[in-house]
Amino acid sequence: MRLIRSRLTLMLVIGMGLLLVGAGALISSVLKSSLQQEFDQGLLGKASLLMALIEDEGDVIEFDYSDDLMPEFSRSDQPAYFQLWLHSGTRIEKSPSLGSHDLPRSPGLAPAPTFRNITLPNGRHGRLVQIAFIPQVEKPDDPDEKEDEEEDKGELEANAGKQREEDIEIVALDPRQFPNRAATLIVARDRTQLDGLIRALNLFLAGLTISLLIIMAVLVRLALRAGLRPLDDMRQQASRLDVDSLTTGIHLHTETAELTPVVNQINALLHRLDAAFRRERQFSSDVAHELRTPLAELRVLTEVGGRWPEDRDAVEQYFSDAHGICEQMERVVISLLTLTRCERGVQPVQMTPIRLRQIVETSWQHIKQTATEKSQRFECDIHPSRTITSDYDMLLMVLINLLSNAVFHSAPSSVIRCVATQHGGETYLTMGAFVDSYASSSRC
């Protein structure tokens, strides 16, 4: 059987794990895109710088490139690469780092830069940008302009490592409209550091996610232990309950809105069970008490009748006595069952006005024959007009039972007297058996 605590812990950890994995994947995707975009902007910046060095002089394309100006294209350790073509396919220039290799070129003259991953000539993973453009047209020589161009060139050389596409003004002509003048430039870089940074980022996010999951699992476990402590208290108290401690009930040390109604209902049920057990024990005790004497009388009658079976008159008397005892036992059992049903609330009760003297005399008629055989008399000292409100049938059973007890437990030739008294709004009925100086009484 799975514990609620374990089930909740598993569900919460799985739910939070999915959220963390989703958040980590989103963060990784955003950071990877940002890093790659920054990497692409660096490629585009180098391409823009190279494009600024290319001029169309009419019969020839002049590429004013210098290794001193851009040493990354000629070094041996993680070099950068570039290659320049005319649209006709003629290769104009390429970086020294390429050697005898060529960079892969896509067909077309789309003016927008295109980026893609490639394998570099040195076998490493790289990324390139390809741009189709119209080279700048060289203007006629002018002393002033030439001086300005030299100043601009010096400034450009001084800031070559810091310039980007947005800092360089390029003639915005669509190469598709002038294919004869169009050129294609490809710039590529090693992306090993970028891939390493992305892997480190993914490992960091994975480790962070696992660490957070472990921490959250511990916190969830502690939180559930504290939150479900009332349930543990209920379980421990319920395990100690037995038939003799039902009234102890279950008590919460910490009141909670969810468990308080449940505990109240359980305690009410336990009290009803205790009351039912007490009624059963009381019923068993009453049956044993009430039937003990009639059963003893029956045993005596059978023993005596077995000694003189030839005495017909005695045998008939024994059978008559046995019949009376059985009727008494039947009345006792019916009375006890009725009382038990009344206590359980399943016996319908019809409250009606009853003349007390009349119902007492009616009850006496049921046992008058037995009293006559014992030479007992009955006196009823109740005013005929005295009236009470009760259930007639159940009150009749109670009175028959009381009078039967008075007759069977009283000496022969005694007087059974019934007296009613009034105290406030309650009526008391007293029954007593008197013979000479001995008296026994019963009150209802």
Secondary structure by P-SEA (a helix, b strand, c coil): cccaaaaaaaaaaaaaaaaaaaaaaaaaaaaaaaaaaaaaaaaaaaaaaaaaaccccccbbbbbcccccccccccccbbbbbbbbcccccccccccccccccccccccccccbbbbbbbccccccccbbbbbbbccccccccaaaaaaaaaaaaaaaaaccccccccccccccccccccccbbbbbbbbbaaaaaaaaaaaaaaaaaaaaaaaaaaaaaaaaaaaaaaaaaaaaaaaaaacccccccccccccccccccaaaaaaaaaaaaaaaaaaaaaaaaaaaaaaaaaaaaaaaaaaaaaaaacccaaaaaaaaaaaaaaaaaaaaaaaaaaaaaaaaaaccbbbbbbbbcaaaaaaaaaaaaaaaaaaabbbbbbcccccccccccaaaaaaaaaaaaaaaaaaccccbbbbbbbbbcccbbbbbbbcccccccccccc
